[in-house]
Amino acid sequence: MIVFTLTNEDTDQVWVGTAREGVTPEARFEQIRAAVSLGIDHPFYDELKKFGASAFTPSLFAVAEDRLELQEMVEEALDSFNAKSLVGIKTVKHGTTQSALAPKRKTRVTRVKPSASTAAKPNSKKPVKEKLATGRTGSAAKERAIKAGIEAEKARIAAEKAKKVQEEADEMKAILAGLDARGSTLSRR
């Protein structure tokens, strides 16, 4: 990512902008210059129309490795030149990008005609069945089996954990009993 400056040679006004890696300040200026005809409202475009592209000199200010460094370099350039910012300047008109111009997919809408039996009973309400958690199975029996398997796995892990805690407690009892036994024989000597 780069930070560049555009200097208006007629007014000595400096503009500071950014571009992604691999784009030269001259190339970025050409992108901005080409966007003048789109009628985007920005003070730089007004100045570019007034003085012409030949009045501006693009130059590289700094190269940044990450966004934080880029932001610091932009701030430094703005402060040192008492410049105006081009960060975020639009070079395409809203709605003219390739994705916006791509043909939209048409959705199919099908209408369901009410049957005679449903027309006769408009207010018949069925009790709502509780839904199981949605997943990739598509079958309530499979979902219940998966839930049961998960619960069994949780129970097995909890049992192993309790067994390990009990073994550690037994080991600690044995160590303390050995220390107590040794301590009592030393006092007899």
N, C-alpha and C positions, 0 to 999 in steps of 0.2 A: 504494500500500500504506500502511496506517495502523497506528499503535500506539495502543492505547486502554487505559484503566484502568477497573477495576470496584472501587469502594470499598464495603466493608461498613460501613455507618453505625453498626451496633451495636458492632462490634469494632475499627473503624478499620483492618482488614486490607485491603491493596490487592493486587489481582490484575492482571497485565499480559498483554494479548493482542494479536494481530495480525489484520488483515482485509485482503482485497484492495481495490483501488481501487473506489470507488463504493458501498461498504458502510459505513454509519454505525456508530458504536459501539453505538447503541441497537438497530440491526437485528442486529448480531452477537450482542449479549446475548440477544435474542429467540431466535436460533438455538440458543444454548447452553441457554437456559431450556427450550426445547421438547424438548431432548434428555435432560432429567432423567428423564423417564418411561421411557427406554430401558434404564435400569439399568446404564449404563456406569460402571465403577469409576474415580473420579477425586476427589481431595480437594475440588475446587471444587464438584462436584455434591453432596457430603456437606454442605458449608457452605450451599449454596443450598437444600437440603431443610430444613436445621435453621432457618435464619433467614428464608427466603422471598424471593421476587424483589423485594419492596418495600424490603428492607434494602440493596439494592445500587444504586449510582449510577454509570452509565457516563459516561465523559468521554474526549474525544480528547486524546492526549498529543502525537503528532507524525505528520507525513506524510513518508514516505520515497520516494525516487525509484528505488532499486534494492535488491537483497537485502542487500548489504553495509551500506548505510545503515540498512536496517530492523533488521538484527541489532545495530548500534551503538545505535540508539534504544531497542531492547528492553533492552539491557544498562544503558543510562543510566536508564531508568525503574525497572528492578529495583533498581538501587543507590540512586537518590534517594528512593524510597518504602519501601525495605526490603521489597519486594513479593515475591509468589510468581508464578510463570509459568503462563500459560494457553496458551503456544505449543504447538501440536500436540494440543490437546484434541480428542477425538473428539466429533462431533455426530451421527454415525450409527453404528448397531451394525454390526459386521462381518457382511458377507453380506447387507445390506439395501439396498445401492445398486441403482440401476436396472440397471446392467450385470450385477450378481450375480443379480438377480431375472428377467432376460430369459430366455426359453426357450432351452435349449441345442440346438444342431444335432445331429441324430442322424446318425451315420455308418453307411453301408451296409457290411455285412460279407458277403462272398460266400465260400462255401467251394468249394474245388476238390477234386473227387474224383480220387484217383490212378487213372491208367489201368492196364490190365493189363500193358503193356510196362514201365512204371516199377516196378511191383510185383515183376516177375520179376528185375530188375537193381537191387537196392537200393544196391550199392556201386560202381557204374560211375562213375568220375570222369573228367571231361574236363579237358584242360589249360586253365588260366585264361588268357584273352586279355587283354593289357595294354590298359587303357582310355586313351583320349585324354582330354584336358581337356574338361570339359563346357562347353557354350556354348549359344547360341540356335539353332544350325543343325539338329541332329538327324541329321546325316550326317557320317560319318567323312571322306569325300572332301572335303566342303566345309571341315571343320575343318583338314585337311591343307593345303588351298589357302590358307586364311586364315593359317595359321602360316607358310607359304612366303612369302606376301605381306608379312607382318610382318618376316620375316628379310631379305627383299630391301630393304625400306624402311630397316631398320637398317644394312645394308651400304651403301646409297646415301648415307645421312647420314654414315657413317664416312668414305666416300670423299670427300665434299664437305669434311669437316672436315680431312682430310689434305691435300687440294688447297689449301685456304685457308692452312694452316700452311706448306706449301711455297712458296706465292706470297709470304707475309709474309717467309719466310727469304730468298727471292731478292731481294725489295725491300730488305731490310736489307743484303744483300751488296752491292747496287748503291750504296746510300748510303755504306757503309763504303769501297768502292772509290773513289768520288768524293772522299771526304774524304782518303783516302790519296794520291790523285793530286794533289789540291790542295795537300796538305802538302808533297809532294816538290817541287813547282814553287816554293813560297815559300822553301824552303831554298836554292834555286839563286840567288835574287836577291841 
